[in-house]
Amino acid sequence: MLKEVYLDALRNREQKILKIKDSGYNTILPEAQSRWVSYDPVPEKCESVGIDSSWNKRAFQGLNLYVIDAVAVTSTNEILATDHVYDISESARQEALESKAMLMEAQLMQKVPEKKNVDIVCIDGSLVSRLTRSTVDAAADMVRQCGKATFISKSSESRLQFSSLGSKAGDIYYYGHATKSTGFSTPVQTQLRYASVYEIYARIRDQAPLVRIEVVGATSEQEIKQLLNRMRYHSVAGYPYCLKLAHNNCKITNEDIDRLASIFNLQMEQGARDALNE
């Protein structure tokens, strides 16, 4: 079956690609270039902290074993704070697990100043996404606790900037095709109930992928440059090293779930994919 898919993809390659490029692509690229500020970040010595969370679950005939954890770690791999929760439940919806993970991140954000004086706290993911999916009270609490953090995403589906020009891909796609130099895009505001969030696309090293940056409140060009300088100081392949360490420290794999299942004697219970040997 997959052989047929591959052959069909080769035959229809150009047609599929044109589905993206025939809707304002040639108009969007010059617009993206006009919004790009070329700037080569100068590494600024600083203390940076990354915060990330992870969750995983396994279904066992109506029961759900799940685990969530979060970590705050410096770029020198000093773990400042951690949190976790696990349970066996009749319900473990993805939305609920994600909400708990976000709450953990916010709580760790409050613990960071107690442990260490830091210059920049990076949280993995999008603040806008968190606020739009949260309840009113949760959104207000997220802004209160994490308003001073910098939210950084490796990928993004946001079409805030180019949807009016007929974009079909995310804004980050067009900035990536339109620019190759280090620098950043001019900030664009999203006004939410409890905060004005500004999004910026940036490349902090040559040949590195773009990242999406979100900050609360208006920010000047000089403040953006200082932020990029600090991100550059501890970065690997154009990505903050503290976030890479946070991801590595909190990632919950399927093997981790297997070990937890064995502790609760669930390893012999049938799972949803057992019939397929998966």
N, C-alpha and C positions, 0 to 999 in steps of 0.2 A: 504493500500500500504506500509506504513512504517513498519508494522508488518512483511511483507515479506522481507524487506530490513534487519531488525534486525536478522531474522532467517538465512538469507543467509550469513550475516556477521559472525554469530557464527559458521556456518558450514565451512567457508573458512578463518577463522581467521589466522591460521598458514601460509597458502599460501600467504595471503596479507602481513603479517609481513616479510616473507622471501624475498619479492620483494625489501625490503630495505636492509636486512642483507646479501643477497647472492652476493652482488657486492662490495667485498673488505671490508666488515664490520670488520672482524676479523683482517685485515691488518691495517685498519685506526685507530682502538682503541689504539694499542701499539704506533703508530706514534703520536697520540694526547697526550698520556701520556708522551712521550719523550720530547714534546715541552712545557710541563706544569712546571711552577716554583711555588713550594709551598711557600706561604707567607701569614701570618696572619696579615692583616693591623692593625696598631696602630693608633687609632683616633687622628688626628692632628687638633687642634682648628683652625678654618678658617671661612671666610665669603664666602658662596656659593650662587650662583644665578642660577635659572633654567629658560630656555626660551622654550616656546611651543606655538603652534598655532593650530587652529581648523577651520573647515569649514563645512557648511551644506547647502543643497538646497532643493527646492521643485518645482516640475514641475506642471504648471497649463495650460494645453491645448496650448502649444507653448510658454508660458511665463515661465521664471525661476526666482524664488525668491531665492537669495543666501545671505549668510553672512559669513564673514571671520573675525577672530580676533586673536590676539597674545598678550602674556604677558611675562614680565620679573619680577620674584619674588624671594625674598630671602628665606632661609630655616626657617626664623622666620615669614614668610607670610607678609613681607613688599613688597608691589607692587611698583616697581621702574619705570616701563613704560608699556604702553598699546597702542594698535592700533586696528582699525577695519575698515571694509568697508562692505556695503550692497547695493543691487540694485535689480531692476526688469529688466530682460534682455531677449532677444530672444535666447541667447546662454549662457550657463554656463557649459562649458566642465570641467570635473574633472581635466585635466592637467593644464588648465588655473587657476583654483581655487587653486590648490596645488602650482603653481608657485608664485601666489600672496601671499600665506601664507608664503612661504619660504623667499620672499622678506621682508615681515614684520619682520620675525625673525632676519634677517640680520640687518635691521634698528634699531631694539631694542638693538641688540648687541652693536651698536655704542653709544647708550644712557646710557648703564650701567655704564661706568667709570665716566660719568658726575654726576651720582646720588650717587655713593657709591664706595669706594675702596673694591675690592673683590679679593679673592685668586683663585677662580675657577668658571668659567661660563660653565654650562652644557646645551647643546641644545638637545632636544629630536629628535631621528632619526639618519639617516645615511648621512654623508657628501658625501661619494662616490656616493650614489644614487642621491643626489641632483646635483652633478657636471655632472654626465653622462646623466641626463635628461635635463640639462639646455643648453641654447645657449652659444656660446663662450664668449660673453660679460658678460652674467649673471654668468657664472662659475667663470670668473676672479673677478667679483665684490664680489661673495660669499666668495672666498678665502681671498680677501683683507679685508673684513669686519669681517669674522668669523674665520680667521686663528688661533686665540689664544684660541678659545673655545674648549671644549671637547664634542664630539658628542657621545651620549649614546643610544643604542637600546636595548629594552627588548627582541626582537626576531630578527632573521636574516635569509635570504635565501641565503646568500653569500656562494659560493662554491670555493672561491679563494684558499684555502689551501689544500683541499683533493680531488678535482675533478680529478687530475691525477691518483689517487688511486681507481677511480671508485665510488666515493661517489654519492649517490642519494638524500640524505638529505643535509641540510645546515651544514656548519662547526660547528655551535653552538650545533647541535644535537650530534655530535661525542664527542666534548669536554665535554658535559653534561653527556654522558654515560661513558666516560673514566676517569673522575675525580670527586672526591667528596670533596676534601679539598679546603680551601681558597687558592687563588693564582691567577696566570695569565699565559696566553700563551705568548711565545716569539713573538715579533712584526713581522708582515708580511707587506711588502710594496706594495702599489698600486701606480704606477707612472701615474699621469694624466697630462694633458697639463700644468696646472697652479700650480700644487702642488704634492708633494709626501705625500700620506696619509698612515699612519700606523694603522693597525687594531690589536686589542688585545681583547681576551676574558678573562673575570675575574669573580671571585666569591669573594665578600668582606665580606661575613658572612657565617658561617657554615650552611649547609642545604638550603642556599639561591639559587635561580636560577642564571644562568650565565647572564651577560650583555656583549654586544659588545661595545667596546670603539674605537673611531677613533680620531686621533690627526694628525695635519699637521706637517711635518718635523720629522727628526730622533729623537728618544727618548731613553735614557739610562735606564738600569734596575733600577737605583736609582731614576730616574725621575718618572718611572712607580710606584714604591713603594710609593713615596710621593703623587702622584695623588690618589692612592688607599687609603692612610691614610686620605686624605682630603675628599674623597667620603664617607669613613666610619664614619667620625665625625657626619655628619647629614645624616643618612640613616635609612630606614625602610625596613625590609625584604630584605636587600642587594641592595636597590635601593635608589638613592639620593632623599631626602625628598623634596628638592627644585623643582625637576621635577614632583613629585607627586602633589605638590601644584600648579605648573604651569598648569598641566593638569586639575586639578579641577577648576581652575579659568577661563580657556578659553574654556572649552568644550561646544560645541553648540549642544544641544539635539533637537530631533524632537518637543518636547514641546515648545522649544524656537522659532522654525520656525513657529509653530502654532500661537504663540502670535504675531509674526511679521506679519504673514499673516492677522491676524484680524485687525491690525492697518491699513493695506492697503486695507481692505474690500475684501480680496481674499479668506476668509474662506469658502464662499459659492460656489466658483468655483470648478468644478469637477477636481479631480486629476487622475493620471494614474491608481491607484489601487482601485478606489472607487467601481467598480463593484464587487470586492472581499471582500469589507468591511475591507480593510487594509489601 
